[in-house]
Amino acid sequence: MNPIAKLVLALVAASAGGAVFAQSNGSADQERRERNREEAMTKHHLSDDGQTDSGAMRHDGMREKTHEAADATRDFSHRTADKTRSFTHRQAEKMRNFGARQDARYGQHTKSTAPAGEGHDAPK
């Protein structure tokens, strides 16, 4: 027989033996894979069908937290706007009261205090 043919025949026989050996250890390998799969599913809280356990509960919890955050933000924004409106109103009232006191003290001031030729009373 040709040396190349003998080599090919030996390789085929060796690979067939390796395949038989791999199949005999396949059950142990399959058990190991199943065990690893179970551990991974437990770690990630998955059920056998691939769905998360209590996924709806986690979704509702997240929705609730989101709504709480939105409510807190909205409440803060409303309080800030109310404070700003209140401040602006108080300042406007102070200016009106100041103007009224000045008018009462010095009389109506209709002329411009700007030098001649400047301001609203300047000739055009």
C-alpha positions as CSV (number, residue, x, y, z in Angstrom):
1,M,0.0,0.0,0.0
2,N,1.1,3.5,-0.8
3,P,2.5,5.5,2.2
4,I,0.2,8.4,1.6
5,A,-2.8,6.1,1.5
6,K,-1.7,4.5,4.8
7,L,-1.4,8.0,6.4
8,V,-4.9,8.9,5.2
9,L,-6.3,5.7,6.5
10,A,-4.6,6.2,9.9
11,L,-6.0,9.7,10.1
12,V,-9.5,8.6,9.3
13,A,-9.3,5.8,11.9
14,A,-7.9,8.2,14.5
15,S,-10.7,10.7,13.9
16,A,-13.3,8.0,14.1
17,G,-11.9,7.0,17.4
18,G,-11.9,10.6,18.6
19,A,-15.6,11.0,17.6
20,V,-16.5,7.9,19.5
21,F,-14.7,9.2,22.6
22,A,-16.4,12.6,22.2
23,Q,-19.8,10.9,22.0
24,S,-19.1,8.8,25.1
25,N,-18.3,12.0,27.1
26,G,-21.2,13.8,25.5
27,S,-23.6,13.0,28.4
28,A,-21.2,14.4,31.0
29,D,-20.7,17.4,28.8
30,Q,-24.5,17.8,28.4
31,E,-25.0,17.6,32.1
32,R,-22.3,20.3,32.7
33,R,-23.9,22.5,30.1
34,E,-27.3,22.1,31.7
35,R,-25.9,22.9,35.1
36,N,-24.2,26.0,33.8
37,R,-27.4,27.1,32.1
38,E,-29.4,26.7,35.3
39,E,-26.8,28.7,37.2
40,A,-26.9,31.5,34.6
41,M,-30.7,31.6,34.6
42,T,-30.7,31.7,38.4
43,K,-28.1,34.5,38.4
44,H,-30.2,36.6,36.0
45,H,-33.6,35.7,37.5
46,L,-34.9,34.0,34.4
47,S,-37.5,31.3,34.2
48,D,-37.3,28.2,31.9
49,D,-39.1,30.0,29.1
50,G,-36.6,32.8,29.2
51,Q,-38.9,35.4,30.8
52,T,-37.8,37.2,33.9
53,D,-39.4,36.2,37.1
54,S,-41.5,39.0,38.5
55,G,-40.7,41.1,35.5
56,A,-44.1,42.8,35.7
57,M,-43.4,43.6,39.3
58,R,-40.0,45.1,38.5
59,H,-41.6,47.0,35.6
60,D,-44.3,48.4,37.9
61,G,-41.7,49.3,40.5
62,M,-39.7,51.2,37.9
63,R,-42.9,52.9,36.6
64,E,-43.7,54.0,40.2
65,K,-40.2,55.4,40.8
66,T,-40.4,57.3,37.5
67,H,-43.8,58.8,38.5
68,E,-42.5,59.7,41.9
69,A,-39.5,61.5,40.3
70,A,-41.8,63.3,37.9
71,D,-44.1,64.4,40.7
72,A,-41.2,65.6,42.8
73,T,-39.9,67.6,39.8
74,R,-43.3,69.0,39.0
75,D,-43.8,70.0,42.6
76,F,-40.4,71.7,42.8
77,S,-41.1,73.6,39.6
78,H,-44.5,74.8,40.8
79,R,-43.2,75.9,44.1
80,T,-40.3,77.8,42.4
81,A,-42.8,79.5,39.9
82,D,-45.0,80.5,42.8
83,K,-42.1,82.0,44.7
84,T,-41.0,83.9,41.6
85,R,-44.5,85.2,41.0
86,S,-44.8,86.2,44.7
87,F,-41.5,88.0,44.6
88,T,-42.3,89.8,41.4
89,H,-45.7,90.9,42.8
90,R,-44.1,92.2,46.0
91,Q,-41.5,94.2,44.1
92,A,-44.1,95.7,41.9
93,E,-46.2,96.7,45.0
94,K,-43.1,98.2,46.6
95,M,-42.4,100.3,43.5
96,R,-46.1,101.5,43.3
97,N,-46.1,102.4,47.0
98,F,-42.7,104.2,46.6
99,G,-44.1,106.2,43.6
100,A,-47.3,107.0,45.6
101,R,-45.3,108.2,48.6
102,Q,-43.0,110.3,46.4
103,D,-46.0,111.9,44.6
104,A,-47.7,112.6,48.0
105,R,-44.5,114.2,49.3
106,Y,-43.4,116.2,46.3
107,G,-46.5,116.4,44.2
108,Q,-47.0,115.1,40.7
109,H,-43.7,115.3,38.8
110,T,-44.5,115.8,35.2
111,K,-41.4,117.6,33.9
112,S,-38.4,115.6,32.9
113,T,-35.4,116.1,35.2
114,A,-33.0,115.6,32.3
115,P,-31.0,118.7,31.1
116,A,-32.5,120.7,28.3
117,G,-32.3,119.1,24.9
118,E,-32.3,115.6,26.3
119,G,-35.0,113.1,27.2
120,H,-38.7,113.0,26.3
121,D,-39.2,116.8,26.4
122,A,-36.4,117.6,23.9
123,P,-37.5,119.6,20.9
124,K,-37.4,117.7,17.6
